[in-house]
Amino acid sequence: MSNIRRQSIISSLVIYAGFGIGLLNTYFFTKQGLFTEAEYGLTGSFIAISTMMMAFATLAMPSYIFKFFHYYNDHLTPRRNDLVTWALLVSSIGFVMVMIAGSVFKHIIIRKFGAHSPELLTYYYWIFPMGLGLTVYTVLEAYAWSLHKSVFTNFLKEMQWRFFTTVLIVLFIIKVIPDFDLFIKLYAFGYPVIAVTLLLYLLINGHIHITFSISKVTRRYFSKILKLCSFVYAGVLILTISQVFDSLVLASLDGLGVLAVYSLGQLMTSIIQAPQRGIISASISHLSKGWKEKNMELLQRVYQRSSLNLLIFSAGIFLLIWLNFTDAVNTFGLKPAYLQAVNVFFLIGLSRIVDMGTGVNAQIIATSNYWRFELVSGVILLVFMLPLTYMLTKTYGVIGPAIANLISMTIYNTIRIVFLWKKFRLFPFSKYSLYTLLWAGLSYAVCYFPFANMHGFTALVLRSITFISVYGAGVIGFKLSPDIMPVWETILKRLGKK
């Protein structure tokens, strides 16, 4: 667990640094006088659609890498290891298919988005470079995670990509980039830049070798690989659709301006997810090896500790942002329209707590021999999410998708918890999970009422410091997590306090 803990902490710090850059970008996007709501919404639709392209194009190659990495690594020399070669080749073929489909079915896009989001149609083909970059990066990222290089990949995706956007924004503000037309075209190359960076890193350090010679591992496990990818591919598509469907529905029904409001609330919930990304990237290789060695004790320990640690962080970060959201919008001079994002943040934030508080259940299932269940649970997720999102968006507007997200994710994770308990006797919760929720609620109450009538920058600072101090003191004082205490003791030693 110490290796997972160390990589998770470092990755989380990198991700939060990236979010700091992302918040700066969001400030520029939403501040009056720089970008319109439609222009900010267009950047969000670029990300949503390129993510869809990636899901279709990768053809489950990341899952193939996660599942079979140790078989290739244990039985082949680096130069004969053809794992990455086939993953990149298959994904490239997949993206060509996506490009063809995107051209053939463009008329459907025009019909769905033409009335409310005409800007999306103007720059439609510029989404393809972004989708290609994300496809290549996702495949390489999966391999880098298996090599325990998650810190570097998180740096690229969370910091370098956002910093690339920051540079574009600054150049746009000082008129080096003269108009939004050039800005959005350059913005489309953010993912290709980090994909090329990761590829060069892996090549230069000798982590991958391109070989088209079919290895004995590929021949031996080909039928299993094909079966895995066939089932997992559908599951990946389902999960990805569930993640971006809300943005696409809003752009279609209400336009890019409303999507911009939703994107702000959604972005703030992404801050809650930072530890989850770090823990997943650090633990997935260990989970895969745990199943290979049938080490159920390790799997239960990772499952329960990931659940507890993620619950502690997600509840704390959610309440910290919730305490300050409205005041922050007013204090930093964002457009008044973005005040509507507060309810979006609240609802999606709760769904993030549900998802994170149930630990790495998806990764445990995906790396087991019961990975087919991911498809089953994913189908159930879509059965609830798609119609709910559409109906609730038409009825409630911008908060409709957020309500659908909360309902669907709660059902989705409940099903996976029950499955892992019934099948393997793996369970994510302990008494400390309940203690965490109780302490989080008490900390919120302690910090809300004294500052309820205070506003402005001073209020933001005092409110935040008070909450962090109260909540953090309780987490440490009550020893809610066995992984937090070693970190705290290390900090005290470094400060010379112990």
Secondary structure, DSSP 8 states (H G I E B T S, - for coil): -HHHHHHHHHHHHHHHHHHHHHHHHHHHHHBTTT--HHHHHHHHHHHHHHHHHHHHHHTTHHHHHHHHHHHHHHHS-GGG--HHHHHHHHHHHHHHHHHHHHHHTHHHHHHHHTTT-HHHHHTGGGHHHHHHHHHHHHHHHHHHHHTT-HHHHHIIIIIIHHHHHHHHHHHHHTTSS-SHHHHHHHHTTHHHHHHHHHHHHHHHTTS-----S--HHHHHHHHHHHHHHHHHHHHHHHHHHHHHHHHHHHHHHT-HHHHHHHHHHHHHHHHHHHHHHHHHHHHHHHHHHHHHTT-HHHHHHHHHHHHHHHHHHHHHHHHHHHHHHHHHHHHTTB-GGGGGHHHHHHHHHHHHHHHHHT-SHHHHHHTSTTTHHHHHHHHHHHHHHHHHHHHHHHHHGGGHHHHHHHHHHHHHHHHHHHHHHHHH------HHHHHHHHHHHHHHHHHHGGGTT--SHHHHHHHHHHHHHHHHHHHHHTT--TTHHHHHHHHHHHTT--
